[in-house]
C-alpha cells in the first residue's frame, strides 16, 4: 500500500540521509555522534512528553494497555505517571536491558497474546518499521477488546518521503531498528482503517515534536496521533486538521 521510496507525486527519491552523510565520509562518524546526542538529549525527551500528554488525555479510564514496540519504555513510564489507572505491558522485537517497563519479545509479526487480552493496543512509530503494516494492525485488532492508539507518519507534502527517511535514520539506526521506510499517505491510512472496520474517534496531525525552527522542516503534517475504536459505539469522532 504505497511506495515507500516516492513522494506524493510518485517521484522516486534517494536515500537522502545516506547521500548527505557520505559526501564527506571522514566526518560521518563524528557528525552522527553529534546528531545522536542532540536527538537523544532533547528530541526524544520532548517526543515522550508530547505523546504521553496526547495518550493520557485520550484513553478511557482503567485500561490494560499493550505497548507494541515499547523500545526503552520511557513513553509507557511517562504515561503511567500521568495516568496511574493504566497498566501497561510492553512487547518489542528488540529487547533492551534498560527498558523502563516489563516487556517481552516477539517476532515482529504475531503478538504472543490471546484474542481480546488487552483493552487497548498502543503503537507509537511502529507500523512504518514493518514491511506490511496492515498485518501488524490486524494483530493489534485481534488482541484488543476495543481500542487501538497510534502515532505514526503521513507521507503528504513536499519531499515528505525524503524527510521521513532522514528522521528515521537519525532516530533509529543506532538501535538496530529495521528501516523499510514504509510511509503511508493519509488516504492510505484511511483505506486501511476502513478495511479493518476501525473507526477513527480522535485524529490530530498537530503533533509538536520539534521546536521552531526545526518544526518548519520536521513537523509540518508529517506526524499524526489517533485513537481508533474496533466497534463503532456511536461516539462523536474528534478530528483536528
N, C-alpha and C positions, 0 to 999 in steps of 0.2 A: 504494500500500500504506500505508493510514493517512492520517489528516487532520492536516497539519502545524499547523493552527490550532486544535486541540482538545486537551483533556486526556484522561485515561483514561476519563472518563465521557461523552465526546463533547460536552462543553460548549464552545461557541465562546469563544475568548479573544482579547482585543485585542492590538495591538502595544504591549505594556505599557511597554517601554523608551521608545518614542517619546512615549507619553502622559505618562510621568513627566518627561521632559526638557522637554516643551513646556508644562508647567504654568507654568513661569517662563522664557519664551523669552529674556529678557535675560541669563539665567545659563547658557544652554545651551552656548555655545561654551566658556566657562571651566570649566564642570562636566565637559565631555567631555575637556578638556585634562588635568584632574586625574585623571579615571578612566583615561585612556590612559596617563598617566605611571605610575600605580600598577600597571596591568596589564602594561605593558612592562618596568618595572624589577624587578617582583617575581613576579607570577603567571606570566608567560611563562617566566622563568628556572626557576622551580620545575617548571612543566609539562615543560620539556625534560629536566630531571634525572630526574623520576619516570618519564616514558615511556621514556627511554633505559635506565634500570635494568630496566624490565619487558622490553623487547625484547632487551636484552643477555643477560638470564637465560633467555629463551625460545627464541631462534633457534638452530638447529643450527650446526655449525662450517662455515667456509669457503664462504660463500654469496655469490652475486652478487644484490644487492638493488636493486629498483626502488622508489624513494620517490615515490609519486604524490601530488601536492600538496605538494611539498617546502618551499614557502614560502621562508623565509630560510635554510633549510638547517642551522639550528642543531641540530635534533634528529638529523639524519643525521651531523653532525660529532661530536656527543657520543656517538653510538652507535659510530662507528668508533674513537673514542678508547678506549671501554670494550672494544671488540671489534675489534682490528686485523685479524683474519682476514676481516672482512666488507668487501666492495667495494660501495659504494653509488652509484647513478646517480639523479639527480633529474629529475622532469618536473612541469610545472605549467602552468596556464592563463595565469597572470600571471608574467612574467619580472621578477625583482628583481635589479638590478645588483649588489647587495651580498650575493647568495646565497653561502653558505659552501661550497657544493659545486658540481661541474659539473652543469649541468642544461640541459634543452631544453624547448621549449614544445609544447603540444598543444591541440586544440580542445575539450577537456573531455569528449569522447565516445569517440574512438578513439585508443588508445595507439599511437604510431608505432613499434612494435616487432614482431618476428616471434613466432610462436607458440612458447611454451616458451623464450623467450630468457633468462629470469631464473629463479633458484632460488626466490625469494620476492618477492612484491609487498607493500609496506608502505603503508598508507593511514591516516594519523593525522588524525582530524577532517576528513575529505574527503567522505565519501558523503552527509552531510546537507547539503552545499552543492550537490548536483545535484538536478535535477528528478526524475530516475528513477534512484535509487541502484542498483537491481539491474542496470541496463545497464552501469554502470562496474564493478560487481562481476563481471559476466560477462567484461568486458575484462581485468580483473585475473587471472581464472582462465585466460584464453586465453594470456597472455604468461608465466605462471608454470609452472614444471615441477611444483611440489609444494605450496608454502606460500603462504598469504595471512595477513599480520599486520595487525590492525585496532585502532584506538582510535576510539570513537565514542560516541554517546549512546543512552540508553534513555528513552523517554517514559513513565516509570512513576512514580507517586507524586503527591502533592498539588501542583497547579499546575505540573506538570513542563513543560508547553508554554510557559507564561509565563516561567519561569525560564530555559529554554534559549534562548528568543528574546533575552532581555536579555543573557545571556552572549555570544551570537553577535554581537550588535550592538557590544558593548564591545570584543570581541577582534578583530573583522574588518572593521567598516565603514570604518575609516580606510585600509585597504589596498585598497579597491575590490573585495573578495571578494563573490561572489554570495551572497545570503542568502534562499534559497527556504523556509527553515525546515521542511525535511522531516525530521521526527524519528520514528523507528520505536520501537515498544514492543519489549520483549524477545521477545514472541511473534511479532512481525512479522519480527524478525531470524532467529529460529529457522526460520520458514517459508521465508525466502529462502535460508538455508543448505541446507535440505533440497531445495529446488527445484533448486539448483545442484550438489547432491551434494558439499557441503563438510562435512567432519567437524570438529567443534569439539574440538581437542586440549587447549586451555587457555582458560579464561574466568575473568575476575575483574571484579567491579564495585566492588572496594575500591581505588579509584584516588584517592590523596590529593593532588589538585592544589591544594587550598586549605587554609590553616592555620585552626585554630579562632580565632574563631567563624564565619568565612566558610564553613567546611566544613558547618555546620549548614544553610545555605541552598543553597550551590552544588555540594556534593559529593553527599551523600545516596546514592541509587542511580542517579544521572543519567548516569554515565560507565561505560564498560567497556573492557577490553583483551582481545584474543583472538588465539589462533593457530589458524588453520584449515588442514586438510590436504585437498588436492584429491582424493586417492585414499586410501581407508582402509587404512592399513598396520598395522592392529591394534595401535596404540599405546593405552595407557590414558589416556583424557581426564583432564585436571586442571581441576576446576571449583571455584571459590571463591565461595560465596554471601555 
